[in-house]
């Protein structure tokens, strides 16, 4: 004999499912957009320590005078359209990132609109480049 879930439990099951789905989405949304960054432009110059070219965002790890920074670029497709691909940078290159740093002063993280390496400029968020 097959057991059926009583209809009275259906709203609870649905609410639980929706709650779990929403909870899983919060970490993904927390670092997207620009709300987590300051309004004032920020420039970071240092040495590339790591490069990740993939989804959801291309990222750089940059060693600057004050420590190790996490730099978010655009998602993969716009970053590639800007010309920043696997050959754009190498570990050890000097890089200047122009964009906006995290609102949390204890977090060494920024979102770059422009990346300059070896005289090449990559505007990964052209409409967000300060002064452009």
C-alpha positions in Angstrom: 0.0 0.0 0.0 1.3 3.4 -1.0 1.4 6.2 1.6 0.4 9.6 0.7 1.5 12.9 2.3 -1.6 14.5 3.8 -2.5 17.7 2.0 -2.3 19.6 5.3 1.5 19.2 5.1 1.8 20.6 1.6 2.1 24.3 2.5 4.8 23.5 5.1 6.7 21.4 2.5 6.5 24.2 -0.1 7.5 26.9 2.5 10.5 24.8 3.5 11.6 24.3 -0.2 11.2 28.0 -0.9 13.2 28.9 2.2 16.0 26.6 1.3 16.2 27.9 -2.2 16.2 31.5 -1.0 18.9 30.7 1.6 21.1 29.2 -1.0 20.8 32.2 -3.2 21.9 34.8 -0.6 25.6 34.0 -0.7 25.5 34.2 -4.5 23.8 37.6 -4.4 26.0 39.0 -1.7 29.0 39.6 -3.9 27.2 40.5 -7.1 26.4 44.0 -8.2 28.1 47.1 -6.9 26.3 47.6 -3.6 29.2 46.1 -1.6 31.7 48.6 -3.0 32.4 52.2 -1.9 31.2 55.1 -4.1 34.7 56.7 -4.4 37.0 55.4 -7.1 40.0 53.3 -5.9 43.3 52.4 -7.6 45.4 49.4 -6.7 48.9 48.7 -8.1 50.8 45.5 -7.3 52.0 42.2 -8.6 49.7 39.5 -9.9 49.9 36.4 -7.7 47.0 34.4 -9.1 44.6 34.6 -12.0 41.3 32.8 -12.4 39.6 33.0 -15.7 36.1 31.5 -15.4 32.7 31.9 -14.0 31.1 33.6 -12.2 33.8 36.3 -12.4 37.3 36.5 -13.6 39.5 37.3 -10.5 43.0 38.4 -9.7 45.0 38.1 -6.5 47.3 41.1 -6.3 50.2 41.6 -3.9 50.3 45.3 -3.0 52.4 47.2 -0.4 49.6 46.7 2.2 49.0 43.0 1.6 47.1 40.6 -0.6 44.1 41.8 -2.5 41.2 40.0 -4.1 40.1 41.7 -7.3 36.8 40.9 -9.1 36.7 41.6 -12.8 33.5 41.3 -14.8 31.8 37.9 -15.6 33.7 35.8 -18.1 32.0 36.9 -21.3 32.4 40.6 -20.9 36.0 40.2 -19.6 36.9 38.2 -22.7 35.2 40.8 -24.9 37.4 43.5 -23.3 40.4 41.5 -24.5 41.4 40.1 -21.1 42.0 36.4 -21.8 44.5 33.7 -20.8 47.4 35.6 -22.4 46.6 39.0 -21.0 48.5 38.6 -17.7 51.0 36.3 -16.1 52.0 35.6 -12.5 54.5 38.3 -11.5 53.2 41.0 -13.9 52.7 44.5 -12.5 49.0 45.4 -12.6 47.0 48.5 -11.9 43.3 48.0 -11.2 40.9 50.9 -11.2 37.5 50.5 -9.7 35.9 50.5 -6.3 37.0 48.8 -3.1 34.9 47.0 -0.5 32.8 49.1 1.9 34.2 46.9 4.6 37.6 48.4 5.5 38.8 45.1 6.9 38.3 43.4 3.6 41.1 43.7 1.0 38.8 43.3 -1.9 37.7 45.4 -4.9 35.8 45.3 -8.1 37.8 46.5 -11.0 36.3 48.4 -14.0 39.7 48.8 -15.7 42.8 46.7 -15.5 46.2 47.8 -16.9 49.0 45.4 -17.5 52.2 46.0 -19.5 50.7 49.2 -21.1 47.5 47.3 -22.2 44.2 48.6 -20.9 41.2 46.3 -20.4 37.9 48.0 -19.6 35.9 45.1 -18.3 33.1 47.5 -17.1 33.5 50.4 -19.6 30.5 52.4 -18.2 32.0 52.1 -14.7 35.5 53.4 -15.4 36.0 56.5 -13.2 36.4 59.6 -15.2 35.5 57.9 -18.5 
